[in-house]
């Protein structure tokens, strides 16, 4: 098959609207983080998002209940999900023991996202790309948004 991605199998969401597929993968560390900059130094990665407990998302919103450090894979959103996961794992693999140690006092997860306007498409992830979940001992979770 020339391109057997499930995204390519589905038909347009409507006659006027082109299909849209967006993927993401992020390492998220949250809780009472005593030194957020220490995570950055240890991993050698600059977070793509940081917030502190008590900060407001926007004026009038509820404040954040925990500190959070996030690194999102630096891959174009239209690239397949496995490329996002592999990018993340390539940057984290050498730090897996540190990341697993963080789990003793913080919440650590790998957050995956899939957004599309097609209700009939899906996502396929090669088994090799799932190593990040077993090696970091975190569950596989996928946020799916069809809009």
Secondary structure by P-SEA (a helix, b strand, c coil): ccccccccccccccccccbbbbbbbbbbbbcccccaaaaaaaaccccccccccccccccccccccbbbbbbcccccccccaaaaaaaaaaacccaaaaaaaacccbbbbbbbbbbccccccccccccccaaaaaaacbbbbbbbbcc
